[in-house]
Amino acid sequence: MVAKTDIPSASAVRALQAKADYWDAYEVESAGRAPSALHAYLAFAQRTPTWIDFLMAIRNAAVRLLGLKNVGNLANVPPPSAAPTLKPGDRVGIFTIRSVCDDEAILEIIDSHLDVVLSVYRHDGMPQRLTVSTLVFYHNLVGRLYMVPVGPMHRLVVRSILSNHPVQMAT
């Protein structure tokens, strides 16, 4: 079950929350323990429903007309087993790795209209809990207008990925 929550207090992105123009966080329990937060992200992203990547393709075609970045597809990520080899600056699907440690992977999209920062935070304890936090920082009016339709869709996409495609924990 996916639950709306706060950004974890120990998350590195918590300090950015006050400056964000938009933010949300969702928590999900999963069976087993993810070897790392990045492993969990790759497992989630790899199972992105096709309808979401279809919407991403429409988004990429539409924003090209506005001169915005084609970010690709969410599901275009390496397998979760590649997590230990990935480092800041590497591209994973639509995101670039900003920082990574066992308990938190911070990913980002930097564009002319807005920046997106995504955190996947792995909590201690069992059952395993993961929190996915998204923060958006507008640069201009285009960024604000962009989020009018994207904000509600974002919430639907995150909930769908987390609820319909639980992480299969592998060590």
C-alpha positions as CSV (number, residue, x, y, z in Angstrom):
1,M,0.0,0.0,0.0
2,V,1.2,3.5,-0.9
3,A,0.8,6.2,1.6
4,K,1.4,9.9,1.3
5,T,4.0,11.0,3.9
6,D,6.6,13.6,4.7
7,I,10.1,13.7,3.4
8,P,12.1,11.7,5.9
9,S,13.9,13.8,8.4
10,A,17.2,12.0,7.7
11,S,16.9,12.5,4.0
12,A,19.5,14.8,2.4
13,V,16.7,16.4,0.3
14,R,14.8,17.5,3.5
15,A,17.0,20.6,3.6
16,L,15.8,21.6,0.1
17,Q,12.1,21.3,1.0
18,A,11.7,24.9,2.2
19,K,13.0,26.2,-1.2
20,A,10.9,23.9,-3.3
21,D,8.0,25.2,-5.3
22,Y,6.4,21.8,-5.3
23,W,7.1,18.6,-3.3
24,D,5.5,15.4,-2.4
25,A,6.5,12.1,-0.7
26,Y,5.1,8.6,-0.8
27,E,6.0,5.6,1.2
28,V,5.7,1.9,0.4
29,E,6.5,-1.3,2.2
30,S,8.1,-4.1,0.4
31,A,9.0,-7.7,1.1
32,G,12.6,-8.2,1.9
33,R,15.3,-5.6,2.1
34,A,16.6,-3.7,-1.0
35,P,20.4,-4.0,-1.2
36,S,20.4,-0.2,-1.7
37,A,18.1,2.7,-2.4
38,L,19.4,2.9,-6.0
39,H,18.7,-0.8,-6.5
40,A,15.1,-0.2,-5.3
41,Y,14.8,2.8,-7.7
42,L,16.1,0.8,-10.7
43,A,13.7,-2.1,-9.8
44,F,10.7,0.3,-9.7
45,A,11.7,2.2,-12.8
46,Q,12.3,-1.0,-14.8
47,R,8.7,-2.0,-14.1
48,T,7.2,1.2,-15.3
49,P,3.8,0.5,-16.9
50,T,3.8,1.0,-20.6
51,W,1.0,3.6,-20.4
52,I,3.4,5.8,-18.4
53,D,6.2,5.6,-21.0
54,F,3.5,6.3,-23.7
55,L,2.6,9.5,-21.8
56,M,6.4,10.3,-21.6
57,A,6.7,10.0,-25.3
58,I,3.8,12.4,-25.8
59,R,5.3,14.8,-23.3
60,N,8.7,14.6,-25.0
61,A,7.2,15.4,-28.4
62,A,5.1,18.2,-27.1
63,V,7.8,20.0,-25.1
64,R,10.2,19.9,-28.0
65,L,8.0,22.6,-29.6
66,L,8.7,24.8,-26.5
67,G,12.5,24.1,-26.7
68,L,12.5,21.9,-23.5
69,K,14.5,18.8,-23.0
70,N,13.5,15.4,-24.2
71,V,14.1,13.3,-21.1
72,G,13.4,9.9,-22.5
73,N,11.5,7.1,-20.8
74,L,11.3,6.1,-17.1
75,A,11.8,2.4,-17.8
76,N,15.0,2.9,-19.8
77,V,17.3,2.0,-16.8
78,P,20.0,-0.5,-16.2
79,P,19.0,-3.7,-14.3
80,P,19.0,-3.3,-10.5
81,S,22.1,-5.5,-10.3
82,A,24.0,-2.6,-11.9
83,A,23.4,-0.3,-8.9
84,P,26.8,-0.9,-7.3
85,T,28.6,0.2,-10.4
86,L,26.6,3.5,-10.9
87,K,27.9,6.8,-9.6
88,P,27.0,10.5,-9.6
89,G,26.7,11.9,-13.1
90,D,25.5,8.6,-14.6
91,R,22.1,8.7,-16.4
92,V,19.4,6.3,-15.3
93,G,16.2,6.6,-17.4
94,I,15.0,10.2,-17.3
95,F,17.2,11.1,-14.3
96,T,20.9,11.8,-13.7
97,I,22.4,10.5,-10.4
98,R,23.1,13.5,-8.1
99,S,24.4,11.5,-5.1
100,V,24.1,7.9,-3.9
101,C,24.7,5.9,-0.8
102,D,23.2,2.7,0.5
103,D,20.2,4.4,2.2
104,E,19.5,7.2,-0.3
105,A,19.7,7.7,-4.0
106,I,19.2,11.3,-5.2
107,L,18.4,11.8,-8.8
108,E,17.8,15.0,-10.8
109,I,16.6,16.5,-14.0
110,I,18.0,20.0,-14.7
111,D,16.2,22.0,-17.4
112,S,15.7,25.6,-18.4
113,H,12.2,25.8,-17.0
114,L,12.6,23.8,-13.8
115,D,14.7,21.4,-11.9
116,V,13.4,18.1,-10.4
117,V,15.1,16.3,-7.5
118,L,14.0,12.8,-6.7
119,S,15.0,10.9,-3.5
120,V,14.6,7.2,-2.9
121,Y,15.2,6.7,0.8
122,R,15.6,3.3,2.4
123,H,14.5,3.1,6.0
124,D,16.0,0.9,8.6
125,G,13.8,-2.0,10.0
126,M,11.5,-4.6,8.8
127,P,9.3,-4.7,7.0
128,Q,11.4,-2.6,4.5
129,R,10.0,0.9,3.9
130,L,11.0,3.1,1.0
131,T,10.1,6.8,0.6
132,V,10.1,8.4,-2.8
133,S,10.2,12.2,-2.5
134,T,10.0,14.6,-5.4
135,L,10.9,18.3,-5.2
136,V,10.5,20.8,-8.0
137,F,12.1,24.2,-8.4
138,Y,10.7,26.6,-11.0
139,H,13.0,28.8,-13.0
140,N,10.3,30.8,-14.8
141,L,6.7,31.1,-15.9
142,V,7.1,28.1,-18.3
143,G,8.0,25.9,-15.3
144,R,5.0,27.0,-13.4
145,L,2.7,26.4,-16.4
146,Y,4.3,23.1,-17.1
147,M,3.4,21.8,-13.6
148,V,-0.3,22.7,-13.9
149,P,-1.0,19.5,-15.9
150,V,2.1,17.6,-14.8
151,G,1.6,17.9,-11.0
152,P,-1.6,15.8,-10.9
153,M,-0.2,13.3,-13.5
154,H,3.0,13.0,-11.4
155,R,1.1,11.9,-8.3
156,L,-0.8,9.3,-10.4
157,V,2.4,8.0,-12.0
158,V,4.3,7.7,-8.7
159,R,1.4,6.0,-6.9
160,S,0.9,3.6,-9.9
161,I,4.6,2.6,-10.1
162,L,4.9,2.1,-6.3
163,S,1.5,0.3,-5.8
164,N,1.3,-1.9,-8.9
165,H,4.9,-2.9,-9.2
166,P,6.4,-3.8,-5.8
167,V,10.2,-4.1,-5.7
168,Q,11.4,-7.7,-5.9
169,M,14.2,-7.7,-3.4
170,A,17.3,-9.5,-4.6
171,T,20.7,-9.7,-3.0
